[in-house]
Amino acid sequence: MATSPQRRSAPTDAQRRANVGTALALASIAVVFFFGFMVARYLGDGETGMTVLALIAFIFLGLGIGRHLWRANK
């Protein structure tokens, strides 16, 4: 016998903020890599372009991890 699905309650404000934060983080990753590839193509040299892209990725990750650690220590 099939059971009816249970209804979920509406998300709380904290859940909405967490979802928006996750969406912004993922969107910013996409933007960083998109512009990183544009800069890599503009520079023309494959090695230099990939170095710039890797540098941008490391800076972005460093800022994200630093922000997380700073919030955890508050």
Predicted model as a PDB file, atoms N, CA, C, CB and O in Angstrom, pLDDT in the B-factor column:
MODEL        1                                                                  
ATOM      1  N   MET A   1       0.839  -1.161   0.000  1.00 56.00           N  
ATOM      2  CA  MET A   1       0.000   0.000   0.000  1.00 56.00           C  
ATOM      3  C   MET A   1       0.898   1.242   0.000  1.00 56.00           C  
ATOM      4  CB  MET A   1      -0.962  -0.012   1.215  1.00 56.00           C  
ATOM      5  O   MET A   1       1.843   1.323   0.786  1.00 56.00           O  
ATOM      6  N   ALA A   2       0.614   2.189  -0.859  1.00 64.00           N  
ATOM      7  CA  ALA A   2       1.417   3.403  -0.979  1.00 64.00           C  
ATOM      8  C   ALA A   2       1.023   4.408   0.086  1.00 64.00           C  
ATOM      9  CB  ALA A   2       1.264   4.020  -2.372  1.00 64.00           C  
ATOM     10  O   ALA A   2      -0.153   4.573   0.411  1.00 64.00           O  
ATOM     11  N   THR A   3       2.021   5.065   0.612  1.00 70.00           N  
ATOM     12  CA  THR A   3       1.746   6.113   1.597  1.00 70.00           C  
ATOM     13  C   THR A   3       1.836   7.465   0.915  1.00 70.00           C  
ATOM     14  CB  THR A   3       2.733   6.034   2.797  1.00 70.00           C  
ATOM     15  O   THR A   3       2.563   7.638  -0.064  1.00 70.00           O  
ATOM     16  N   SER A   4       1.105   8.398   1.435  1.00 68.00           N  
ATOM     17  CA  SER A   4       1.134   9.740   0.845  1.00 68.00           C  
ATOM     18  C   SER A   4       2.398  10.469   1.299  1.00 68.00           C  
ATOM     19  CB  SER A   4      -0.138  10.551   1.240  1.00 68.00           C  
ATOM     20  O   SER A   4       2.854  10.292   2.429  1.00 68.00           O  
ATOM     21  N   PRO A   5       2.952  11.279   0.418  1.00 70.00           N  
ATOM     22  CA  PRO A   5       4.168  12.008   0.810  1.00 70.00           C  
ATOM     23  C   PRO A   5       3.868  13.023   1.907  1.00 70.00           C  
ATOM     24  CB  PRO A   5       4.788  12.719  -0.407  1.00 70.00           C  
ATOM     25  O   PRO A   5       2.790  13.615   1.965  1.00 70.00           O  
ATOM     26  N   GLN A   6       4.854  13.200   2.768  1.00 73.00           N  
ATOM     27  CA  GLN A   6       4.681  14.159   3.852  1.00 73.00           C  
ATOM     28  C   GLN A   6       5.016  15.555   3.345  1.00 73.00           C  
ATOM     29  CB  GLN A   6       5.567  13.788   5.072  1.00 73.00           C  
ATOM     30  O   GLN A   6       5.927  15.743   2.539  1.00 73.00           O  
ATOM     31  N   ARG A   7       4.276  16.499   3.825  1.00 72.00           N  
ATOM     32  CA  ARG A   7       4.549  17.885   3.440  1.00 72.00           C  
ATOM     33  C   ARG A   7       5.652  18.443   4.323  1.00 72.00           C  
ATOM     34  CB  ARG A   7       3.270  18.760   3.545  1.00 72.00           C  
ATOM     35  O   ARG A   7       5.706  18.184   5.525  1.00 72.00           O  
ATOM     36  N   ARG A   8       6.524  19.211   3.697  1.00 74.00           N  
ATOM     37  CA  ARG A   8       7.596  19.850   4.453  1.00 74.00           C  
ATOM     38  C   ARG A   8       7.159  21.254   4.831  1.00 74.00           C  
ATOM     39  CB  ARG A   8       8.918  19.882   3.638  1.00 74.00           C  
ATOM     40  O   ARG A   8       6.424  21.919   4.101  1.00 74.00           O  
ATOM     41  N   SER A   9       7.630  21.682   5.983  1.00 75.00           N  
ATOM     42  CA  SER A   9       7.292  23.036   6.406  1.00 75.00           C  
ATOM     43  C   SER A   9       8.104  24.042   5.599  1.00 75.00           C  
ATOM     44  CB  SER A   9       7.546  23.219   7.921  1.00 75.00           C  
ATOM     45  O   SER A   9       9.115  23.689   4.991  1.00 75.00           O  
ATOM     46  N   ALA A  10       7.668  25.267   5.597  1.00 75.00           N  
ATOM     47  CA  ALA A  10       8.366  26.325   4.864  1.00 75.00           C  
ATOM     48  C   ALA A  10       9.746  26.537   5.480  1.00 75.00           C  
ATOM     49  CB  ALA A  10       7.546  27.651   4.879  1.00 75.00           C  
ATOM     50  O   ALA A  10       9.914  26.429   6.695  1.00 75.00           O  
ATOM     51  N   PRO A  11      10.738  26.840   4.631  1.00 75.00           N  
ATOM     52  CA  PRO A  11      12.092  27.044   5.182  1.00 75.00           C  
ATOM     53  C   PRO A  11      12.135  28.263   6.110  1.00 75.00           C  
ATOM     54  CB  PRO A  11      13.119  27.219   4.036  1.00 75.00           C  
ATOM     55  O   PRO A  11      11.438  29.256   5.903  1.00 75.00           O  
ATOM     56  N   THR A  12      12.965  28.148   7.119  1.00 85.00           N  
ATOM     57  CA  THR A  12      13.111  29.249   8.065  1.00 85.00           C  
ATOM     58  C   THR A  12      14.007  30.327   7.462  1.00 85.00           C  
ATOM     59  CB  THR A  12      13.691  28.745   9.411  1.00 85.00           C  
ATOM     60  O   THR A  12      14.609  30.136   6.405  1.00 85.00           O  
ATOM     61  N   ASP A  13      14.083  31.452   8.147  1.00 85.00           N  
ATOM     62  CA  ASP A  13      14.944  32.546   7.676  1.00 85.00           C  
ATOM     63  C   ASP A  13      16.410  32.129   7.641  1.00 85.00           C  
ATOM     64  CB  ASP A  13      14.777  33.779   8.572  1.00 85.00           C  
ATOM     65  O   ASP A  13      17.142  32.516   6.730  1.00 85.00           O  
ATOM     66  N   ALA A  14      16.841  31.347   8.617  1.00 84.00           N  
ATOM     67  CA  ALA A  14      18.235  30.883   8.651  1.00 84.00           C  
ATOM     68  C   ALA A  14      18.524  29.970   7.459  1.00 84.00           C  
ATOM     69  CB  ALA A  14      18.529  30.139   9.977  1.00 84.00           C  
ATOM     70  O   ALA A  14      19.601  30.041   6.867  1.00 84.00           O  
ATOM     71  N   GLN A  15      17.566  29.119   7.111  1.00 85.00           N  
ATOM     72  CA  GLN A  15      17.756  28.243   5.950  1.00 85.00           C  
ATOM     73  C   GLN A  15      17.809  29.047   4.655  1.00 85.00           C  
ATOM     74  CB  GLN A  15      16.630  27.203   5.874  1.00 85.00           C  
ATOM     75  O   GLN A  15      18.604  28.748   3.764  1.00 85.00           O  
ATOM     76  N   ARG A  16      16.965  30.064   4.555  1.00 87.00           N  
ATOM     77  CA  ARG A  16      16.982  30.923   3.365  1.00 87.00           C  
ATOM     78  C   ARG A  16      18.317  31.646   3.242  1.00 87.00           C  
ATOM     79  CB  ARG A  16      15.829  31.944   3.417  1.00 87.00           C  
ATOM     80  O   ARG A  16      18.889  31.710   2.154  1.00 87.00           O  
ATOM     81  N   ARG A  17      18.819  32.192   4.349  1.00 86.00           N  
ATOM     82  CA  ARG A  17      20.110  32.880   4.311  1.00 86.00           C  
ATOM     83  C   ARG A  17      21.224  31.928   3.919  1.00 86.00           C  
ATOM     84  CB  ARG A  17      20.420  33.515   5.665  1.00 86.00           C  
ATOM     85  O   ARG A  17      22.115  32.291   3.151  1.00 86.00           O  
ATOM     86  N   ALA A  18      21.179  30.706   4.446  1.00 82.00           N  
ATOM     87  CA  ALA A  18      22.198  29.712   4.093  1.00 82.00           C  
ATOM     88  C   ALA A  18      22.113  29.357   2.605  1.00 82.00           C  
ATOM     89  CB  ALA A  18      22.034  28.437   4.957  1.00 82.00           C  
ATOM     90  O   ALA A  18      23.139  29.221   1.938  1.00 82.00           O  
ATOM     91  N   ASN A  19      20.903  29.209   2.094  1.00 85.00           N  
ATOM     92  CA  ASN A  19      20.734  28.892   0.675  1.00 85.00           C  
ATOM     93  C   ASN A  19      21.210  30.034  -0.217  1.00 85.00           C  
ATOM     94  CB  ASN A  19      19.271  28.577   0.376  1.00 85.00           C  
ATOM     95  O   ASN A  19      21.851  29.798  -1.241  1.00 85.00           O  
ATOM     96  N   VAL A  20      20.902  31.251   0.164  1.00 88.00           N  
ATOM     97  CA  VAL A  20      21.352  32.409  -0.621  1.00 88.00           C  
ATOM     98  C   VAL A  20      22.873  32.516  -0.565  1.00 88.00           C  
ATOM     99  CB  VAL A  20      20.699  33.719  -0.098  1.00 88.00           C  
ATOM    100  O   VAL A  20      23.512  32.812  -1.574  1.00 88.00           O  
ATOM    101  N   GLY A  21      23.451  32.279   0.599  1.00 82.00           N  
ATOM    102  CA  GLY A  21      24.911  32.313   0.727  1.00 82.00           C  
ATOM    103  C   GLY A  21      25.585  31.265  -0.144  1.00 82.00           C  
ATOM    104  O   GLY A  21      26.601  31.537  -0.785  1.00 82.00           O  
ATOM    105  N   THR A  22      25.013  30.061  -0.165  1.00 80.00           N  
ATOM    106  CA  THR A  22      25.561  29.002  -1.009  1.00 80.00           C  
ATOM    107  C   THR A  22      25.430  29.360  -2.483  1.00 80.00           C  
ATOM    108  CB  THR A  22      24.857  27.672  -0.726  1.00 80.00           C  
ATOM    109  O   THR A  22      26.359  29.147  -3.261  1.00 80.00           O  
ATOM    110  N   ALA A  23      24.287  29.900  -2.866  1.00 86.00           N  
ATOM    111  CA  ALA A  23      24.081  30.296  -4.260  1.00 86.00           C  
ATOM    112  C   ALA A  23      25.054  31.394  -4.673  1.00 86.00           C  
ATOM    113  CB  ALA A  23      22.641  30.768  -4.472  1.00 86.00           C  
ATOM    114  O   ALA A  23      25.590  31.361  -5.780  1.00 86.00           O  
ATOM    115  N   LEU A  24      25.284  32.359  -3.800  1.00 85.00           N  
ATOM    116  CA  LEU A  24      26.230  33.435  -4.115  1.00 85.00           C  
ATOM    117  C   LEU A  24      27.656  32.906  -4.223  1.00 85.00           C  
ATOM    118  CB  LEU A  24      26.161  34.535  -3.050  1.00 85.00           C  
ATOM    119  O   LEU A  24      28.422  33.341  -5.084  1.00 85.00           O  
ATOM    120  N   ALA A  25      28.008  31.975  -3.355  1.00 79.00           N  
ATOM    121  CA  ALA A  25      29.359  31.399  -3.419  1.00 79.00           C  
ATOM    122  C   ALA A  25      29.556  30.642  -4.726  1.00 79.00           C  
ATOM    123  CB  ALA A  25      29.609  30.457  -2.219  1.00 79.00           C  
ATOM    124  O   ALA A  25      30.599  30.780  -5.366  1.00 79.00           O  
ATOM    125  N   LEU A  26      28.579  29.852  -5.129  1.00 80.00           N  
ATOM    126  CA  LEU A  26      28.700  29.102  -6.375  1.00 80.00           C  
ATOM    127  C   LEU A  26      28.707  30.022  -7.588  1.00 80.00           C  
ATOM    128  CB  LEU A  26      27.566  28.097  -6.495  1.00 80.00           C  
ATOM    129  O   LEU A  26      29.460  29.800  -8.537  1.00 80.00           O  
ATOM    130  N   ALA A  27      27.870  31.055  -7.557  1.00 87.00           N  
ATOM    131  CA  ALA A  27      27.848  32.010  -8.666  1.00 87.00           C  
ATOM    132  C   ALA A  27      29.163  32.775  -8.754  1.00 87.00           C  
ATOM    133  CB  ALA A  27      26.679  32.989  -8.506  1.00 87.00           C  
ATOM    134  O   ALA A  27      29.652  33.039  -9.852  1.00 87.00           O  
ATOM    135  N   SER A  28      29.735  33.129  -7.622  1.00 81.00           N  
ATOM    136  CA  SER A  28      30.998  33.864  -7.649  1.00 81.00           C  
ATOM    137  C   SER A  28      32.135  32.981  -8.166  1.00 81.00           C  
ATOM    138  CB  SER A  28      31.337  34.396  -6.249  1.00 81.00           C  
ATOM    139  O   SER A  28      33.045  33.475  -8.831  1.00 81.00           O  
ATOM    140  N   ILE A  29      32.092  31.685  -7.868  1.00 78.00           N  
ATOM    141  CA  ILE A  29      33.090  30.762  -8.412  1.00 78.00           C  
ATOM    142  C   ILE A  29      32.985  30.738  -9.937  1.00 78.00           C  
ATOM    143  CB  ILE A  29      32.901  29.332  -7.826  1.00 78.00           C  
ATOM    144  O   ILE A  29      33.997  30.793 -10.635  1.00 78.00           O  
ATOM    145  N   ALA A  30      31.760  30.657 -10.444  1.00 82.00           N  
ATOM    146  CA  ALA A  30      31.565  30.642 -11.896  1.00 82.00           C  
ATOM    147  C   ALA A  30      32.064  31.933 -12.534  1.00 82.00           C  
ATOM    148  CB  ALA A  30      30.087  30.430 -12.234  1.00 82.00           C  
ATOM    149  O   ALA A  30      32.698  31.899 -13.588  1.00 82.00           O  
ATOM    150  N   VAL A  31      31.785  33.066 -11.905  1.00 84.00           N  
ATOM    151  CA  VAL A  31      32.220  34.361 -12.443  1.00 84.00           C  
ATOM    152  C   VAL A  31      33.742  34.466 -12.427  1.00 84.00           C  
ATOM    153  CB  VAL A  31      31.600  35.521 -11.636  1.00 84.00           C  
ATOM    154  O   VAL A  31      34.344  34.931 -13.395  1.00 84.00           O  
ATOM    155  N   VAL A  32      34.361  34.038 -11.335  1.00 76.00           N  
ATOM    156  CA  VAL A  32      35.821  34.106 -11.237  1.00 76.00           C  
ATOM    157  C   VAL A  32      36.480  33.272 -12.325  1.00 76.00           C  
ATOM    158  CB  VAL A  32      36.290  33.633  -9.857  1.00 76.00           C  
ATOM    159  O   VAL A  32      37.423  33.731 -12.969  1.00 76.00           O  
ATOM    160  N   PHE A  33      35.998  32.058 -12.537  1.00 76.00           N  
ATOM    161  CA  PHE A  33      36.596  31.220 -13.568  1.00 76.00           C  
ATOM    162  C   PHE A  33      36.300  31.738 -14.968  1.00 76.00           C  
ATOM    163  CB  PHE A  33      36.100  29.798 -13.432  1.00 76.00           C  
ATOM    164  O   PHE A  33      37.148  31.634 -15.855  1.00 76.00           O  
ATOM    165  N   PHE A  34      35.119  32.292 -15.181  1.00 82.00           N  
ATOM    166  CA  PHE A  34      34.783  32.850 -16.494  1.00 82.00           C  
ATOM    167  C   PHE A  34      35.729  33.986 -16.848  1.00 82.00           C  
ATOM    168  CB  PHE A  34      33.327  33.346 -16.519  1.00 82.00           C  
ATOM    169  O   PHE A  34      36.311  34.005 -17.932  1.00 82.00           O  
ATOM    170  N   PHE A  35      35.882  34.939 -15.924  1.00 79.00           N  
ATOM    171  CA  PHE A  35      36.778  36.057 -16.207  1.00 79.00           C  
ATOM    172  C   PHE A  35      38.240  35.623 -16.197  1.00 79.00           C  
ATOM    173  CB  PHE A  35      36.561  37.174 -15.193  1.00 79.00           C  
ATOM    174  O   PHE A  35      39.070  36.207 -16.892  1.00 79.00           O  
ATOM    175  N   GLY A  36      38.549  34.604 -15.412  1.00 73.00           N  
ATOM    176  CA  GLY A  36      39.905  34.068 -15.428  1.00 73.00           C  
ATOM    177  C   GLY A  36      40.264  33.492 -16.784  1.00 73.00           C  
ATOM    178  O   GLY A  36      41.377  33.688 -17.272  1.00 73.00           O  
ATOM    179  N   PHE A  37      39.331  32.785 -17.392  1.00 75.00           N  
ATOM    180  CA  PHE A  37      39.579  32.252 -18.732  1.00 75.00           C  
ATOM    181  C   PHE A  37      39.700  33.371 -19.754  1.00 75.00           C  
ATOM    182  CB  PHE A  37      38.462  31.291 -19.140  1.00 75.00           C  
ATOM    183  O   PHE A  37      40.497  33.282 -20.687  1.00 75.00           O  
ATOM    184  N   MET A  38      38.906  34.427 -19.576  1.00 79.00           N  
ATOM    185  CA  MET A  38      39.015  35.564 -20.502  1.00 79.00           C  
ATOM    186  C   MET A  38      40.387  36.213 -20.396  1.00 79.00           C  
ATOM    187  CB  MET A  38      37.914  36.605 -20.218  1.00 79.00           C  
ATOM    188  O   MET A  38      40.992  36.561 -21.410  1.00 79.00           O  
ATOM    189  N   VAL A  39      40.877  36.377 -19.177  1.00 73.00           N  
ATOM    190  CA  VAL A  39      42.208  36.963 -18.989  1.00 73.00           C  
ATOM    191  C   VAL A  39      43.267  36.032 -19.572  1.00 73.00           C  
ATOM    192  CB  VAL A  39      42.488  37.231 -17.483  1.00 73.00           C  
ATOM    193  O   VAL A  39      44.223  36.491 -20.197  1.00 73.00           O  
ATOM    194  N   ALA A  40      43.101  34.730 -19.369  1.00 72.00           N  
ATOM    195  CA  ALA A  40      44.057  33.769 -19.907  1.00 72.00           C  
ATOM    196  C   ALA A  40      44.093  33.838 -21.432  1.00 72.00           C  
ATOM    197  CB  ALA A  40      43.704  32.348 -19.446  1.00 72.00           C  
ATOM    198  O   ALA A  40      45.167  33.773 -22.032  1.00 72.00           O  
ATOM    199  N   ARG A  41      42.942  33.967 -22.050  1.00 76.00           N  
ATOM    200  CA  ARG A  41      42.903  34.070 -23.511  1.00 76.00           C  
ATOM    201  C   ARG A  41      43.487  35.402 -23.981  1.00 76.00           C  
ATOM    202  CB  ARG A  41      41.458  33.916 -24.020  1.00 76.00           C  
ATOM    203  O   ARG A  41      44.137  35.458 -25.025  1.00 76.00           O  
ATOM    204  N   TYR A  42      43.263  36.461 -23.225  1.00 78.00           N  
ATOM    205  CA  TYR A  42      43.770  37.781 -23.602  1.00 78.00           C  
ATOM    206  C   TYR A  42      45.300  37.807 -23.563  1.00 78.00           C  
ATOM    207  CB  TYR A  42      43.194  38.865 -22.668  1.00 78.00           C  
ATOM    208  O   TYR A  42      45.936  38.420 -24.421  1.00 78.00           O  
ATOM    209  N   LEU A  43      45.883  37.146 -22.573  1.00 72.00           N  
ATOM    210  CA  LEU A  43      47.338  37.132 -22.458  1.00 72.00           C  
ATOM    211  C   LEU A  43      47.991  36.338 -23.581  1.00 72.00           C  
ATOM    212  CB  LEU A  43      47.749  36.557 -21.118  1.00 72.00           C  
ATOM    213  O   LEU A  43      49.149  36.584 -23.919  1.00 72.00           O  
ATOM    214  N   GLY A  44      47.266  35.392 -24.160  1.00 73.00           N  
ATOM    215  CA  GLY A  44      47.759  34.686 -25.327  1.00 73.00           C  
ATOM    216  C   GLY A  44      48.657  33.506 -25.034  1.00 73.00           C  
ATOM    217  O   GLY A  44      48.477  32.445 -25.632  1.00 73.00           O  
ATOM    218  N   ASP A  45      49.592  33.645 -24.160  1.00 68.00           N  
ATOM    219  CA  ASP A  45      50.516  32.552 -23.833  1.00 68.00           C  
ATOM    220  C   ASP A  45      49.803  31.551 -22.930  1.00 68.00           C  
ATOM    221  CB  ASP A  45      51.811  33.095 -23.143  1.00 68.00           C  
ATOM    222  O   ASP A  45      49.208  31.936 -21.923  1.00 68.00           O  
ATOM    223  N   GLY A  46      49.860  30.286 -23.282  1.00 68.00           N  
ATOM    224  CA  GLY A  46      49.162  29.261 -22.516  1.00 68.00           C  
ATOM    225  C   GLY A  46      49.657  29.123 -21.092  1.00 68.00           C  
ATOM    226  O   GLY A  46      48.860  28.996 -20.163  1.00 68.00           O  
ATOM    227  N   GLU A  47      50.965  29.149 -20.916  1.00 76.00           N  
ATOM    228  CA  GLU A  47      51.513  28.997 -19.563  1.00 76.00           C  
ATOM    229  C   GLU A  47      51.177  30.195 -18.692  1.00 76.00           C  
ATOM    230  CB  GLU A  47      53.029  28.805 -19.618  1.00 76.00           C  
ATOM    231  O   GLU A  47      50.779  30.038 -17.538  1.00 76.00           O  
ATOM    232  N   THR A  48      51.335  31.377 -19.236  1.00 71.00           N  
ATOM    233  CA  THR A  48      51.028  32.579 -18.459  1.00 71.00           C  
ATOM    234  C   THR A  48      49.540  32.645 -18.137  1.00 71.00           C  
ATOM    235  CB  THR A  48      51.462  33.843 -19.223  1.00 71.00           C  
ATOM    236  O   THR A  48      49.154  32.998 -17.023  1.00 71.00           O  
ATOM    237  N   GLY A  49      48.717  32.307 -19.106  1.00 69.00           N  
ATOM    238  CA  GLY A  49      47.272  32.332 -18.878  1.00 69.00           C  
ATOM    239  C   GLY A  49      46.848  31.363 -17.798  1.00 69.00           C  
ATOM    240  O   GLY A  49      46.026  31.704 -16.946  1.00 69.00           O  
ATOM    241  N   MET A  50      47.394  30.164 -17.819  1.00 75.00           N  
ATOM    242  CA  MET A  50      47.039  29.188 -16.799  1.00 75.00           C  
ATOM    243  C   MET A  50      47.592  29.590 -15.434  1.00 75.00           C  
ATOM    244  CB  MET A  50      47.554  27.807 -17.188  1.00 75.00           C  
ATOM    245  O   MET A  50      46.981  29.297 -14.406  1.00 75.00           O  
ATOM    246  N   THR A  51      48.732  30.250 -15.420  1.00 77.00           N  
ATOM    247  CA  THR A  51      49.283  30.738 -14.162  1.00 77.00           C  
ATOM    248  C   THR A  51      48.372  31.800 -13.562  1.00 77.00           C  
ATOM    249  CB  THR A  51      50.696  31.302 -14.372  1.00 77.00           C  
ATOM    250  O   THR A  51      48.114  31.792 -12.359  1.00 77.00           O  
ATOM    251  N   VAL A  52      47.885  32.711 -14.395  1.00 72.00           N  
ATOM    252  CA  VAL A  52      46.964  33.746 -13.924  1.00 72.00           C  
ATOM    253  C   VAL A  52      45.676  33.112 -13.417  1.00 72.00           C  
ATOM    254  CB  VAL A  52      46.658  34.758 -15.047  1.00 72.00           C  
ATOM    255  O   VAL A  52      45.158  33.502 -12.371  1.00 72.00           O  
ATOM    256  N   LEU A  53      45.163  32.144 -14.150  1.00 75.00           N  
ATOM    257  CA  LEU A  53      43.936  31.475 -13.734  1.00 75.00           C  
ATOM    258  C   LEU A  53      44.125  30.752 -12.400  1.00 75.00           C  
ATOM    259  CB  LEU A  53      43.482  30.486 -14.810  1.00 75.00           C  
ATOM    260  O   LEU A  53      43.258  30.823 -11.529  1.00 75.00           O  
ATOM    261  N   ALA A  54      45.239  30.066 -12.240  1.00 80.00           N  
ATOM    262  CA  ALA A  54      45.511  29.372 -10.977  1.00 80.00           C  
ATOM    263  C   ALA A  54      45.674  30.368  -9.835  1.00 80.00           C  
ATOM    264  CB  ALA A  54      46.772  28.501 -11.099  1.00 80.00           C  
ATOM    265  O   ALA A  54      45.201  30.119  -8.726  1.00 80.00           O  
ATOM    266  N   LEU A  55      46.331  31.481 -10.092  1.00 81.00           N  
ATOM    267  CA  LEU A  55      46.509  32.508  -9.073  1.00 81.00           C  
ATOM    268  C   LEU A  55      45.165  33.081  -8.633  1.00 81.00           C  
ATOM    269  CB  LEU A  55      47.414  33.625  -9.596  1.00 81.00           C  
ATOM    270  O   LEU A  55      44.924  33.275  -7.441  1.00 81.00           O  
ATOM    271  N   ILE A  56      44.303  33.346  -9.592  1.00 78.00           N  
ATOM    272  CA  ILE A  56      42.968  33.852  -9.261  1.00 78.00           C  
ATOM    273  C   ILE A  56      42.209  32.824  -8.422  1.00 78.00           C  
ATOM    274  CB  ILE A  56      42.174  34.189 -10.549  1.00 78.00           C  
ATOM    275  O   ILE A  56      41.553  33.182  -7.444  1.00 78.00           O  
ATOM    276  N   ALA A  57      42.298  31.553  -8.801  1.00 79.00           N  
ATOM    277  CA  ALA A  57      41.605  30.506  -8.048  1.00 79.00           C  
ATOM    278  C   ALA A  57      42.142  30.407  -6.622  1.00 79.00           C  
ATOM    279  CB  ALA A  57      41.748  29.154  -8.758  1.00 79.00           C  
ATOM    280  O   ALA A  57      41.361  30.282  -5.679  1.00 79.00           O  
ATOM    281  N   PHE A  58      43.459  30.461  -6.453  1.00 86.00           N  
ATOM    282  CA  PHE A  58      44.037  30.383  -5.108  1.00 86.00           C  
ATOM    283  C   PHE A  58      43.649  31.588  -4.258  1.00 86.00           C  
ATOM    284  CB  PHE A  58      45.558  30.277  -5.192  1.00 86.00           C  
ATOM    285  O   PHE A  58      43.362  31.436  -3.071  1.00 86.00           O  
ATOM    286  N   ILE A  59      43.637  32.769  -4.843  1.00 83.00           N  
ATOM    287  CA  ILE A  59      43.220  33.957  -4.095  1.00 83.00           C  
ATOM    288  C   ILE A  59      41.768  33.825  -3.668  1.00 83.00           C  
ATOM    289  CB  ILE A  59      43.414  35.232  -4.939  1.00 83.00           C  
ATOM    290  O   ILE A  59      41.420  34.113  -2.524  1.00 83.00           O  
ATOM    291  N   PHE A  60      40.925  33.387  -4.595  1.00 79.00           N  
ATOM    292  CA  PHE A  60      39.511  33.217  -4.280  1.00 79.00           C  
ATOM    293  C   PHE A  60      39.313  32.199  -3.163  1.00 79.00           C  
ATOM    294  CB  PHE A  60      38.739  32.785  -5.524  1.00 79.00           C  
ATOM    295  O   PHE A  60      38.557  32.445  -2.223  1.00 79.00           O  
ATOM    296  N   LEU A  61      39.988  31.060  -3.263  1.00 82.00           N  
ATOM    297  CA  LEU A  61      39.870  30.049  -2.222  1.00 82.00           C  
ATOM    298  C   LEU A  61      40.418  30.551  -0.887  1.00 82.00           C  
ATOM    299  CB  LEU A  61      40.598  28.778  -2.641  1.00 82.00           C  
ATOM    300  O   LEU A  61      39.838  30.288   0.167  1.00 82.00           O  
ATOM    301  N   GLY A  62      41.529  31.269  -0.936  1.00 86.00           N  
ATOM    302  CA  GLY A  62      42.098  31.826   0.289  1.00 86.00           C  
ATOM    303  C   GLY A  62      41.143  32.787   0.976  1.00 86.00           C  
ATOM    304  O   GLY A  62      41.000  32.765   2.198  1.00 86.00           O  
ATOM    305  N   LEU A  63      40.487  33.633   0.183  1.00 81.00           N  
ATOM    306  CA  LEU A  63      39.515  34.560   0.761  1.00 81.00           C  
ATOM    307  C   LEU A  63      38.319  33.819   1.341  1.00 81.00           C  
ATOM    308  CB  LEU A  63      39.048  35.561  -0.289  1.00 81.00           C  
ATOM    309  O   LEU A  63      37.822  34.172   2.411  1.00 81.00           O  
ATOM    310  N   GLY A  64      37.859  32.798   0.637  1.00 79.00           N  
ATOM    311  CA  GLY A  64      36.719  32.028   1.138  1.00 79.00           C  
ATOM    312  C   GLY A  64      37.039  31.273   2.408  1.00 79.00           C  
ATOM    313  O   GLY A  64      36.245  31.274   3.349  1.00 79.00           O  
ATOM    314  N   ILE A  65      38.190  30.629   2.446  1.00 83.00           N  
ATOM    315  CA  ILE A  65      38.588  29.889   3.643  1.00 83.00           C  
ATOM    316  C   ILE A  65      38.865  30.847   4.790  1.00 83.00           C  
ATOM    317  CB  ILE A  65      39.828  29.025   3.362  1.00 83.00           C  
ATOM    318  O   ILE A  65      38.485  30.576   5.929  1.00 83.00           O  
ATOM    319  N   GLY A  66      39.523  31.963   4.501  1.00 84.00           N  
ATOM    320  CA  GLY A  66      39.793  32.953   5.540  1.00 84.00           C  
ATOM    321  C   GLY A  66      38.517  33.524   6.133  1.00 84.00           C  
ATOM    322  O   GLY A  66      38.421  33.733   7.342  1.00 84.00           O  
ATOM    323  N   ARG A  67      37.541  33.773   5.276  1.00 80.00           N  
ATOM    324  CA  ARG A  67      36.255  34.297   5.747  1.00 80.00           C  
ATOM    325  C   ARG A  67      35.573  33.271   6.649  1.00 80.00           C  
ATOM    326  CB  ARG A  67      35.337  34.661   4.549  1.00 80.00           C  
ATOM    327  O   ARG A  67      35.009  33.619   7.687  1.00 80.00           O  
ATOM    328  N   HIS A  68      35.631  32.011   6.246  1.00 77.00           N  
ATOM    329  CA  HIS A  68      35.015  30.954   7.054  1.00 77.00           C  
ATOM    330  C   HIS A  68      35.702  30.845   8.419  1.00 77.00           C  
ATOM    331  CB  HIS A  68      35.083  29.600   6.314  1.00 77.00           C  
ATOM    332  O   HIS A  68      35.031  30.743   9.446  1.00 77.00           O  
ATOM    333  N   LEU A  69      37.028  30.866   8.428  1.00 83.00           N  
ATOM    334  CA  LEU A  69      37.758  30.773   9.696  1.00 83.00           C  
ATOM    335  C   LEU A  69      37.516  31.992  10.569  1.00 83.00           C  
ATOM    336  CB  LEU A  69      39.252  30.611   9.439  1.00 83.00           C  
ATOM    337  O   LEU A  69      37.414  31.870  11.790  1.00 83.00           O  
ATOM    338  N   TRP A  70      37.423  33.175   9.952  1.00 81.00           N  
ATOM    339  CA  TRP A  70      37.175  34.385  10.717  1.00 81.00           C  
ATOM    340  C   TRP A  70      35.811  34.338  11.372  1.00 81.00           C  
ATOM    341  CB  TRP A  70      37.290  35.613   9.829  1.00 81.00           C  
ATOM    342  O   TRP A  70      35.659  34.751  12.522  1.00 81.00           O  
ATOM    343  N   ARG A  71      34.803  33.833  10.646  1.00 77.00           N  
ATOM    344  CA  ARG A  71      33.461  33.722  11.200  1.00 77.00           C  
ATOM    345  C   ARG A  71      33.405  32.681  12.314  1.00 77.00           C  
ATOM    346  CB  ARG A  71      32.466  33.368  10.102  1.00 77.00           C  
ATOM    347  O   ARG A  71      32.666  32.856  13.283  1.00 77.00           O  
ATOM    348  N   ALA A  72      34.181  31.596  12.188  1.00 78.00           N  
ATOM    349  CA  ALA A  72      34.179  30.538  13.191  1.00 78.00           C  
ATOM    350  C   ALA A  72      34.784  31.023  14.499  1.00 78.00           C  
ATOM    351  CB  ALA A  72      34.941  29.321  12.681  1.00 78.00           C  
ATOM    352  O   ALA A  72      34.404  30.539  15.565  1.00 78.00           O  
ATOM    353  N   ASN A  73      35.717  31.966  14.443  1.00 78.00           N  
ATOM    354  CA  ASN A  73      36.376  32.452  15.655  1.00 78.00           C  
ATOM    355  C   ASN A  73      35.595  33.552  16.347  1.00 78.00           C  
ATOM    356  CB  ASN A  73      37.754  32.951  15.326  1.00 78.00           C  
ATOM    357  O   ASN A  73      35.959  33.956  17.452  1.00 78.00           O  
ATOM    358  N   LYS A  74      34.554  34.039  15.745  1.00 70.00           N  
ATOM    359  CA  LYS A  74      33.760  35.119  16.371  1.00 70.00           C  
ATOM    360  C   LYS A  74      32.945  34.613  17.508  1.00 70.00           C  
ATOM    361  CB  LYS A  74      32.850  35.776  15.365  1.00 70.00           C  
ATOM    362  O   LYS A  74      32.223  35.384  18.141  1.00 70.00           O  
TER     363      LYS A  74                                                      
ENDMDL                                                                          
END                                                                             
